[in-house]
Amino acid sequence: MDSKKARRLNIIIAVFFALAMLVTSYVISDRSLSQNVNFLLIAVWLVPFFFFSKRAQSCKSEQEQKD
């Protein structure tokens, strides 16, 4: 996977989770439950974010070493 693809996937996943957070805010009427669900979504979002960020950085450093 190249760094552009990893960055693109990171953006797509971030937009998906942002939409999920907006939907849960509108669907769940209890404010504290909605806040907890949003915190959970943020925690779940961090896993692929860090993975693809690391992947993009490692691909970039590999390309620099080749040059």
N, C-alpha and C positions, 0 to 999 in steps of 0.2 A: 504494500500500500504506500502510495507516495504522500507527501505532505499536503498537497492540495486536496486530495481526496479525504484525508483525515480531518482537515479543517472544515471542509464542506459538510462532512457527516456531523461534526461538532455543532455547526450552525443549525443544521436540520433538527438535530435532537434538542437543542436549546429552544428552538421555536415550538417544537412539539410539546415540551414540558411547560413552556410559558402559556400555551393554549390550554393545556390540562389544568394549570393553576387558575386561569381565568374561569374555566368551566366549573371547577369545584367551588370557586368563590360564589358563583351565581346559584349553583344547585344546592349547596349546603347552607341552610338558614342559620344554624348555630355558629356564632362567630368563633368561639374557642375551638370547636371541632374543625371548622374551615381552616383556621390558622395551623392547627396540628397537621392536617392533611397537606397543607402547603409546605410545611417544614419537612414532612416526609418525602414529598415530591422533590424538594431541593436536595435532600440527602441522596435520593435515588439518582437524581440527575448528575450529581458530582462524580459518580463512578464512571460512566462513559466519558464525561468531560475530561477527567484526569487521564483516562486510558488513551483517548484520541489525541490529547495534547502531548502526552509523552511520545506517542507514535509519530506525530508530526515533527516533533523536535528531533527524534532519533533519525527519521528519514532525512531531515534537513542536514544534520551533522554528517550522515553517511555520504550525502551528495557533495558536501564541502570537502570531505576527505578524498573523494575521487578526483576532484578538480585540482 
